[in-house]
Amino acid sequence: MHGWAISQRIQQITRDVVQVPQGSLYPALHRLERRGWIAASWDVSTKNRRAKYYRLTATGKKHLDRETVDWQRLVVAVGRVLKTC
């Protein structure tokens, strides 16, 4: 997906709970690209405009898997704390 589509998809999936402004999205995408977690290529969008498309790399997938496990562990821990309140 290109950057704007990624932002829209996040908003759609989260039912408007998470909105990623362009000023945050593009610097994050550039950091991910520098780290080798995503790769980018230029193409033409469905609106016939030049756009930079991003895809997850194999290294990025491995990192995402590790982060997902860590996130799930944190969610469980926070849930335990909230149950004691």
N, C-alpha and C positions, 0 to 999 in steps of 0.2 A: 504494500500500500504506500501511497505517498503521504507526506506529513499531515496535510489537512484531513485526509480520509482516516488516518490513525486517530486523530483528535476526535473526529465525529464518531468513530466506532467505539472509542472508550466511553464517550458520553451516552451513546445508544445502549451499550451493554450494561452500564451502571444506572440506567434510567435517569439520567441527568444529575446523579449524585456527584460524579467526578467530572469536572470540566477542566481540560488542560489548555491553558492559553498558549498561543503561538510563541510568546516570549519565553515560555518555559519548555515547550515541546522541542523546538529546534535545537537549542543548546544541549538538551538531553540526548536527542538523536545523534548529534555530532560527537558527544562523549562516548556513547555506545559504539559508534562507528570507529573512533580512535582506539577503543579497547578491543576491537575485533569481534564484538558480540553481534553486530549487525553489519550488513554490506549494503551499499547503495549503488544505484545506477539510474541514469537519466532515460526518460521515455516520454511519450506523449499521453496525456490524460484523456479520459472519455470526453472532456470538454475541449479537446484539441489544443491543450496547452502543454508546454514543456514542464515536466515535474520530476522530482527526484523520488524514486521508489526505494523502499527499504525492505530487507528480508533478514530473518534471523539466521545466523551462521551456526554451524555445528558447535563451535565453541560457545556461542551465545545460548544455544539450547541447553548445553551442560550447565552453564552458569544459572540459567533460569530454573532448571530442575533443582539445583542446590538452594537457590533463594526461596523457591516455593516451599521446600521442606522446612527451612528456617522460619518462614512466615507462618506456616501452619502451626509450628511449635509455639510461636509467640502468641498466636490467636488463642490457642488452648490455655496457655499460661494466663493471659489477660482475662479470659473467661473464668478461670478459677478464682482470680482476685475479685472479680465483680460478684461472684456468687457469695463471697464472704462479707460483702457490704450490707 
